[in-house]
Amino acid sequence: MPELAPSYIIVGAGVFGASTALYLSRQKPSPTIILVDRFPYPCPIAASHDINKIVRSDYGDIFYCKLGLKALERWRTDPLFEMWYHQSGLLKATDHNADLVDKTLENYKELGVDVGAELLRPAELKTRFEGLFSETDLTDVENILWNPSSGWAEAATALKYTLDAVTQNGVYYITADVTTLIIKDGACTGVRTEDGRTFTAKKIILCTGAYTAKLIADSAPTQTELQVGNRITACGVCEAAVNLNAEQVEKFKDAPAFVFDANKTQGETMPPTPKNQLKFIRDIPFKRTVEHPASGQRISVPFTNKERSQWTTPDKMPTSIKKEIATVMDGIYGKEVEGLIVHDIRFCWDGITPDNNWYITPHPRCQNLYIATAGSFHGWKFLPIIGEYVVQMLKGELGEEERKRWEWDRSLEDVPRNVLLPEREVGDMEV
Ligand SMILES: Cc1cc2nc3c(=O)[nH]c(=O)nc-3n(C[C@H](O)[C@H](O)[C@H](O)COP(=O)(O)OP(=O)(O)OC[C@H]3O[C@@H](n4cnc5c(N)ncnc54)[C@H](O)[C@@H]3O)c2cc1C
């Protein structure tokens, strides 16, 4: 451990914390950095810890389309990341956001890049991909985006490899639960951990995902001006993994990733992993609103017990959740998934913002406190580049557009309702 007070404490070793630590540890002269998380890395309760995640540049919002292209370039070429990226192609079907496909294609045109993306009509899907989607429920689906140059990455492995690099660069990784931030006279000077330790630093960066609102509320319950409020809501979704035998792997091995944002299916899947697992996600989130008596707030707080935050066996999950997963599997693949058995299942929690933009910002009412998180169900793919922006923010060098998108006090009032912000509570599903 360093004798001098470290320059930075980063709380949270998901993609935001890992990427921040990576870019900070490459600075010259090298600063002293402590990275704290509840678990040894890669943390199994992090949203960033997963079997796989989709990596794409297909966005209706040209800002994230550009960022996605930049991230993809690194996924393809950076020795730290290229091993974990698989270019399977990505399908995206939608029924309620009819112009999303057009907007995405227009973005590529405007940026002058040819990624090979095209619009597919539902009937075309049935005949392509060697008939894998001949049984897909295409009720209400109008447009499908096909981008052969998107793909997916081995999530937990890529995160671990990044954190290996981070610790090799001299970052101190501490396994501890941060119970409170040390906040006094309008400034943050460090963190206290559950095991009674205190760490101080010049700058404290919260990369705490779905746990951010509770940590700030626990740390300064009476300071209303510091609270997260409606900026970040902890939201969970359920995902499930199937172990495939050799014959099943053969059937799905050339499948694209598929985001199916339509009809009752509402879910997604990716091709088999090197460990022969096929993953499905139910894309209808939920929150878990609880009273926070000390601050007088109602806050959505993720479960932290193993059975509701890490991979577990299906017998530990509510029946209604298992039925939702079955709806996704059946809706995407129909009879192709007959006989497949879910072996592992998980609630996965992320911090969601009303406008889908993240927070990469100083806390304007607490000196030395910075926030870099709230991936809003789309932050993972930016692992190779997010830290670059966090370092720019710390130096006050963020570009104007990035600063406005990610600042703490941006207006959220006229933002259209984010369909990813759930109305349902996890308690409603505990049957
Ligand atoms: C099911 C699911 C699927 C997704 N799929 C995709 C996808 O395909 N592509 C994509 O780009 N994005 C995807 N996302 C979004 C992406 O995973 C997240 O936006 C991103 O991983 C969030 O990273 P993070 O670092 O902010 O938070 P996390 O990864 O959750 O990390 C936060 C870390 O902070 C630690 N922490 C919190 N509080 C404390 C404390 N008090 N003390 C110590 N440690 C603490 C936690 O233990 C955790 O390790 C998905 C999200 C979910 C939930």
The ligand as an SDF file (V2000), in Angstrom:
LIG
                    3D

 53 58  0  0  0  0  0  0  0  0999 V2000
  -28.6260   -8.2260  -18.3230 C   0  0  0  0  0  0  0  0  0  0  0  0
  -27.8660   -7.0730  -18.9110 C   0  0  0  0  0  0  0  0  0  0  0  0
  -27.4430   -7.1610  -20.2250 C   0  0  0  0  0  0  0  0  0  0  0  0
  -26.7220   -6.1200  -20.7910 C   0  0  0  0  0  0  0  0  0  0  0  0
  -26.2860   -6.2830  -22.0620 N   0  0  0  0  0  0  0  0  0  0  0  0
  -25.4740   -5.3510  -22.5980 C   0  0  0  0  0  0  0  0  0  0  0  0
  -24.9410   -5.5670  -23.8850 C   0  0  0  0  0  0  0  0  0  0  0  0
  -25.2160   -6.5920  -24.5300 O   0  0  0  0  0  0  0  0  0  0  0  0
  -24.1030   -4.6210  -24.3770 N   0  0  0  0  0  0  0  0  0  0  0  0
  -23.7920   -3.5020  -23.6810 C   0  0  0  0  0  0  0  0  0  0  0  0
  -23.0400   -2.6710  -24.1940 O   0  0  0  0  0  0  0  0  0  0  0  0
  -24.2890   -3.2650  -22.4440 N   0  0  0  0  0  0  0  0  0  0  0  0
  -25.1100   -4.1730  -21.8880 C   0  0  0  0  0  0  0  0  0  0  0  0
  -25.6160   -3.9900  -20.6370 N   0  0  0  0  0  0  0  0  0  0  0  0
  -25.2510   -2.7900  -19.8870 C   0  0  0  0  0  0  0  0  0  0  0  0
  -23.9120   -2.9210  -19.2020 C   0  0  0  0  0  0  0  0  0  0  0  0
  -23.7170   -4.2260  -18.7130 O   0  0  0  0  0  0  0  0  0  0  0  0
  -23.8130   -1.9180  -18.0660 C   0  0  0  0  0  0  0  0  0  0  0  0
  -24.2350   -0.6360  -18.5170 O   0  0  0  0  0  0  0  0  0  0  0  0
  -22.3940   -1.7940  -17.5390 C   0  0  0  0  0  0  0  0  0  0  0  0
  -21.8440   -3.0830  -17.3230 O   0  0  0  0  0  0  0  0  0  0  0  0
  -22.4020   -0.9970  -16.2420 C   0  0  0  0  0  0  0  0  0  0  0  0
  -21.0860   -0.9110  -15.7580 O   0  0  0  0  0  0  0  0  0  0  0  0
  -20.7530   -0.1840  -14.3840 P   0  0  0  0  0  0  0  0  0  0  0  0
  -19.2890   -0.2710  -14.2420 O   0  0  0  0  0  0  0  0  0  0  0  0
  -21.4230    1.1390  -14.3300 O   0  0  0  0  0  0  0  0  0  0  0  0
  -21.5350   -1.0340  -13.2560 O   0  0  0  0  0  0  0  0  0  0  0  0
  -21.2890   -2.5170  -12.7340 P   0  0  0  0  0  0  0  0  0  0  0  0
  -20.7420   -3.3810  -13.7680 O   0  0  0  0  0  0  0  0  0  0  0  0
  -22.5390   -2.9580  -12.0610 O   0  0  0  0  0  0  0  0  0  0  0  0
  -20.1610   -2.3350  -11.6540 O   0  0  0  0  0  0  0  0  0  0  0  0
  -20.3840   -1.6670  -10.4460 C   0  0  0  0  0  0  0  0  0  0  0  0
  -19.4140   -2.2350   -9.4390 C   0  0  0  0  0  0  0  0  0  0  0  0
  -19.4400   -1.4090   -8.2850 O   0  0  0  0  0  0  0  0  0  0  0  0
  -19.2930   -2.2400   -7.1590 C   0  0  0  0  0  0  0  0  0  0  0  0
  -19.8380   -1.5310   -6.0020 N   0  0  0  0  0  0  0  0  0  0  0  0
  -21.0240   -0.8730   -5.9420 C   0  0  0  0  0  0  0  0  0  0  0  0
  -21.1930   -0.3380   -4.7220 N   0  0  0  0  0  0  0  0  0  0  0  0
  -20.0960   -0.6850   -4.0060 C   0  0  0  0  0  0  0  0  0  0  0  0
  -19.7050   -0.4430   -2.6570 C   0  0  0  0  0  0  0  0  0  0  0  0
  -20.4840    0.2540   -1.8300 N   0  0  0  0  0  0  0  0  0  0  0  0
  -18.5260   -0.9500   -2.2390 N   0  0  0  0  0  0  0  0  0  0  0  0
  -17.7270   -1.6570   -3.0900 C   0  0  0  0  0  0  0  0  0  0  0  0
  -18.0600   -1.9130   -4.3690 N   0  0  0  0  0  0  0  0  0  0  0  0
  -19.2250   -1.4350   -4.8170 C   0  0  0  0  0  0  0  0  0  0  0  0
  -20.1220   -3.4750   -7.5130 C   0  0  0  0  0  0  0  0  0  0  0  0
  -19.7560   -4.5750   -6.7150 O   0  0  0  0  0  0  0  0  0  0  0  0
  -19.7950   -3.6380   -8.9880 C   0  0  0  0  0  0  0  0  0  0  0  0
  -18.7030   -4.5000   -9.1850 O   0  0  0  0  0  0  0  0  0  0  0  0
  -26.4010   -4.9780  -20.0440 C   0  0  0  0  0  0  0  0  0  0  0  0
  -26.8480   -4.8720  -18.7250 C   0  0  0  0  0  0  0  0  0  0  0  0
  -27.5820   -5.9040  -18.1560 C   0  0  0  0  0  0  0  0  0  0  0  0
  -28.0500   -5.7660  -16.7370 C   0  0  0  0  0  0  0  0  0  0  0  0
  1  2  1  0
  2  3  1  0
  2 52  2  0
  3  4  2  0
  4  5  1  0
  4 50  1  0
  5  6  2  0
  6  7  1  0
  6 13  1  0
  7  8  2  0
  7  9  1  0
  9 10  1  0
 10 11  2  0
 10 12  1  0
 12 13  2  0
 13 14  1  0
 14 15  1  0
 14 50  1  0
 15 16  1  0
 16 17  1  0
 16 18  1  0
 18 19  1  0
 18 20  1  0
 20 21  1  0
 20 22  1  0
 22 23  1  0
 23 24  1  0
 24 25  2  0
 24 26  1  0
 24 27  1  0
 27 28  1  0
 28 29  2  0
 28 30  1  0
 28 31  1  0
 31 32  1  0
 32 33  1  0
 33 34  1  0
 33 48  1  0
 34 35  1  0
 35 36  1  0
 35 46  1  0
 36 37  1  0
 36 45  1  0
 37 38  2  0
 38 39  1  0
 39 40  1  0
 39 45  2  0
 40 41  1  0
 40 42  2  0
 42 43  1  0
 43 44  2  0
 44 45  1  0
 46 47  1  0
 46 48  1  0
 48 49  1  0
 50 51  2  0
 51 52  1  0
 52 53  1  0
M  END
$$$$
